[in-house]
């Protein structure tokens, strides 16, 4: 990077994160997750966050 004149990126631990990111998923998966969220009485965002936290 330095040899190419590119700046060295900040370490991940020092970066600020907004808490938001977008992903593209197949419509069938979107439907299945939305259904699960509705059945559990939670938002799709909360369901997805919980599933990601288990990784």
C-alpha positions as a LaTeX table, in Angstrom:
\begin{tabular}{lrrr}
\hline
Residue & $x$ (\AA) & $y$ (\AA) & $z$ (\AA) \\
\hline
Unk1 & 0.00 & 0.00 & 0.00 \\
Unk2 & 2.67 & 2.47 & 0.98 \\
Unk3 & 4.68 & 1.66 & $-2.14$ \\
Unk4 & 1.60 & 2.38 & $-4.26$ \\
Unk5 & 0.98 & 5.70 & $-2.51$ \\
Unk6 & $-2.25$ & 4.46 & $-0.94$ \\
Unk7 & $-3.09$ & 5.60 & 2.58 \\
Unk8 & $-2.98$ & 3.02 & 5.33 \\
Unk9 & $-6.54$ & 2.40 & 6.58 \\
Unk10 & $-7.47$ & 2.96 & 10.20 \\
Unk11 & $-7.46$ & $-0.18$ & 12.36 \\
Unk12 & $-10.94$ & $-1.73$ & 12.62 \\
Unk13 & $-11.05$ & $-1.14$ & 16.37 \\
Unk14 & $-10.65$ & 2.61 & 15.83 \\
Unk15 & $-13.26$ & 3.02 & 13.11 \\
Unk16 & $-16.70$ & 4.39 & 13.86 \\
Unk17 & $-19.67$ & 2.31 & 12.84 \\
Unk18 & $-23.19$ & 3.56 & 12.25 \\
Unk19 & $-24.84$ & 0.29 & 13.21 \\
Unk20 & $-26.43$ & 0.03 & 9.78 \\
Unk21 & $-25.62$ & $-2.02$ & 6.71 \\
Unk22 & $-27.61$ & $-3.38$ & 3.80 \\
Unk23 & $-27.61$ & $-6.89$ & 2.47 \\
Unk24 & $-29.33$ & $-8.45$ & $-0.49$ \\
Unk25 & $-31.11$ & $-11.72$ & 0.11 \\
Unk26 & $-33.39$ & $-13.83$ & $-2.05$ \\
Unk27 & $-37.09$ & $-12.92$ & $-1.85$ \\
Unk28 & $-37.95$ & $-16.34$ & $-0.41$ \\
Unk29 & $-35.53$ & $-15.82$ & 2.48 \\
Unk30 & $-36.90$ & $-12.32$ & 3.06 \\
Unk31 & $-40.41$ & $-13.77$ & 3.21 \\
Unk32 & $-39.36$ & $-16.54$ & 5.59 \\
Unk33 & $-37.60$ & $-14.13$ & 7.94 \\
Unk34 & $-40.51$ & $-11.67$ & 7.86 \\
Unk35 & $-42.87$ & $-14.54$ & 8.69 \\
Unk36 & $-40.69$ & $-15.68$ & 11.59 \\
Unk37 & $-40.51$ & $-12.13$ & 12.91 \\
Unk38 & $-44.29$ & $-11.73$ & 12.73 \\
Unk39 & $-44.85$ & $-15.06$ & 14.46 \\
Unk40 & $-42.47$ & $-14.03$ & 17.25 \\
Unk41 & $-44.00$ & $-10.57$ & 17.52 \\
Unk42 & $-40.72$ & $-8.78$ & 16.80 \\
Unk43 & $-39.48$ & $-6.58$ & 14.00 \\
Unk44 & $-37.57$ & $-8.05$ & 11.10 \\
Unk45 & $-34.61$ & $-5.94$ & 12.19 \\
Unk46 & $-34.68$ & $-7.37$ & 15.72 \\
Unk47 & $-34.94$ & $-10.93$ & 14.40 \\
Unk48 & $-32.06$ & $-10.43$ & 11.97 \\
Unk49 & $-29.94$ & $-8.80$ & 14.69 \\
Unk50 & $-30.55$ & $-11.73$ & 17.02 \\
Unk51 & $-29.68$ & $-14.25$ & 14.32 \\
Unk52 & $-26.48$ & $-12.39$ & 13.43 \\
Unk53 & $-25.50$ & $-12.21$ & 17.09 \\
Unk54 & $-25.55$ & $-16.02$ & 17.24 \\
Unk55 & $-22.83$ & $-16.32$ & 14.57 \\
\hline
\end{tabular}
